[in-house]
Amino acid sequence: MAGKKTLGGKIIRYTLRIILILFVSSILYVVLCRWVMPPITMTQIGALTDGYGLKRDYVSWNQIPRSVKLAAIASEDQLFPEHGGFDWKSIDKSMNAKPGRKKRIRGGGASTISQQTAKNVFLWQGSGATRYIRKVPEFYFTQLIEWTWGKRRIMEVYLNVIEMGPGIFGIEAASKAYFNKHAKDLTPAEAAMIIACLPNPKKYSVKPESRMVQWRSAHILGQMDNLTGDDDVEEVVKTP
């Protein structure tokens, strides 16, 4: 009996030690990524193993044009400047906008830009049971980056690591692949086209332009015009 208790105690201690190591390591990695772009992500590894290759070229905040940042907010998460990572009150906020302020809604499905960033940098893609298993660590990492990175860094990392075509990661690689130019030289229409593929970048083709990208890019351009001049949005997208 004593031996079993000793063995059980060791297992508990080792388990707690592993949990502590993982916890501390995750915080250190999140803090490191506040200044350094992630060396690789699980999604990028998946693209390599699936045969899509890996095209990426990380660029700084100042090399990403305002139009790309605005297009991402317009398409994926119009309340990004306001929420704390999870848009619990999106419907209430959109229906009760302050007088004189432009009404904003969140697009892009169920996830905010903060959640998408956490998932793409620290976790894995997937559907079904794996998606539900991912929810707890996704909540954890979303809160961490909101607390330690701030909105601009979240947006900067998001636009560098998100998949924008089969094996194409980040706005710089997408700009070169689709328009043979640097991201800083993209027009608003080109920025909207690239962002329009994000719901399913392997399905929605930018070049040649799929029907869905054509429809979504026109809608995104309209939303970009609507958000222009909004103080909260402008504070996030502006270049210092």
N, C-alpha and C positions, 0 to 999 in steps of 0.2 A: 504493500500500500504506500509506504514511504517513498519507494522508488518511482511509483506512478505520479505521486504528487511532485516529486523533484523534476521529473521529465515534463510534466504539465507546466510547471513554473518556468522551466527553461524555454519552452515553446512560446509562452506568453511574453517573456522578456525579449526574446529574439523578434517576435512579431512587433512588439511595441518599438523596439529599436529600429526595425526596418521602416515602420510608419514614420517615426521621427526623422530618420535620414531622408526619406522621400519628401516629407513636409519641408524641411529646411532646404533641401536641394531645389525644390520647386520655387521657393521664395527667392533664393539666390539667382536662379536662372531667369525668373521674371524681372528682377532688378537689373541683371546684366543686359537683358534685352531692352531695357529702357534706353540704352545707348548703343547697343550693338545689334545688328540684324541677325536673326536666327540663322545659324550655319546651314541647317536643312530642316525640313518638316516631314512628318509622316505622309502627308499628301504628296509632297515632291518625291519621296521615296516610292510611293505607290505608282506615280506616273512613270518612273524609271522601270520598275518591275513589270508594269503593264505594257511596256514597249512604246510609250509616247515620247520618251526622252525627257530632257529637262532643260528648258530655255528660261533663264532668269538673269536679271542684271539690276541689282539693287541700286536705287538712287535716293538722294536726300530729299527732304521736304521742299527745299527751294527749287529742285529740278522737276517737281510735279506741278503742273500748271493749275491755277485756280479752277479752271473748267472741269478738270478730272475730279477734283475733290468735291466740287459742287454737284457734278453728275452722280457721284457715288451717294451723296446724301439724298439727292432728289429721287434716285431710284431705289435705294436700299433701306434708308432709315432717316426720314425727314425730322424726327425728333432727337436725332443723335446729339445735338448740342445740349439738350436739356436733361435727358434721362441719365440714371446712374449705372447704366449697363443693361438694365432690363426695363422695357417699356411697359410697366404695369398699367399705366393710366393713359395709354395712347388714344383710346377712343374718347375718353373724357376730355383730354386736352384738345383733340381735334374738333370736338363738338362745342367746346366752350373757350375758344380762343379769345384773348383780350381784345377789346375794341381798338381798332386802329392797327392791329397786328395781323399779318398774313397767316391764314390758317395753314397748319402743317399736319401732314399725316405721315405715317411710316409705311414704306413699301418694302419690297424684298422678302415677303413671306414672314415666317414666324420669328426669325432671329434678327437681333439688332446688329449693327456693324461691330460693336464691342464683342458680342457673342461669336460672330463669324471670325473675328480676329483671334479670339481665344481658341476656338476650335481648330483653325488652320495652323496656328503656331505651335500649340502644345498638345493637341489631341489628334483624332483621326476622323475620317469621313465614314459614312456608312448609314445604313437604314435598318429598319426592323428593330430587333432586340438590342443590337449594338448601339443604336441611336439613343435608346433609353438608358443604357448603362453609362453613356457618355454625359448625360445631363448633370450629374452631381459634380464631376470634375470641371465641366464646362461652366457651371455656376461659380465654382471656386476660382478658376482662372479669370473669368470675366470680372469678378469683383477685384481681384488682385491688380489687373492692369488698369482698371478704372481708378483705383486708389494710388497706384505708383507711376503710371505713365502719363495720364492726362489725355484729353481728346485729340490733340494734334499728333501725339506720338502713336496713339491707336490708329488714327487715320493713315499716318505715314507707313506703319508696318502693314496695315491692311492692304494698301495699294501696292505694296511690294511683294506680298506673299500669296495673295489670292490668285486662284487659277483663272486665266482669261482666255483659255483655249486649250486643246489637248497638249499637255506638256509645256504650256506657256504660262509662266508665273510672273505676275507683277506688270505694272503699267509700262515700264521701259521695254521689257521683252515683247509685250503685246504691240506696242507702238512700232517697234522695228519689224516685227513679223507681218503686221497688217498694212502699215503705211510707209515702211522704210524710212523712218525718221525717229528722232529722239522724242521722248514723252513731252519735253518742254516745248516742242514745236507743234503739238497737236492742236487742231482747231476744236471749238466746242462741239461741232457735229461729229468729228472723229472720236472725241472723248465719249460722247453719248453712245456711239456705236459699240465701242469696246465695253463700256459698263453695261450695255443692254444684254450682253451674253451671260452675265454672271449667274442668273438662276440655274443655268445648265450649260457651262462653257464647252462641253464636249458635244452637245446637241445643237446649240444655237450658234451658227457660223457667222463670224464677222466678215470674212472674205472667203468665198462669195457671201454676200449679205443674205442671211436667211429671212424669211417673211417675218418671223418673230422679232428678230433684231431690228428689222426695218420699222416695225410697228412700235416696239419699245423705245427705240432711239428717238423717234418723233415725240413720243409721250414724255421722255426724260428731258428733252430740250424745252418743252413747254413748262415742265415743273422747275427747271433751272431758272427760267425767266421769272416764274412766280416767287421763287425763294430769294432772288437777287434783291439786295437791300435789307433783308432781314438781319437785324443786328447780331443775333445769336449765331446764325449760320455764317455770316461774314467774319465773325471773330474766329471761327474755326478754320475757314478756308483761306484766309489771307496769308500772304507771305511776309514775314517780318522785314 
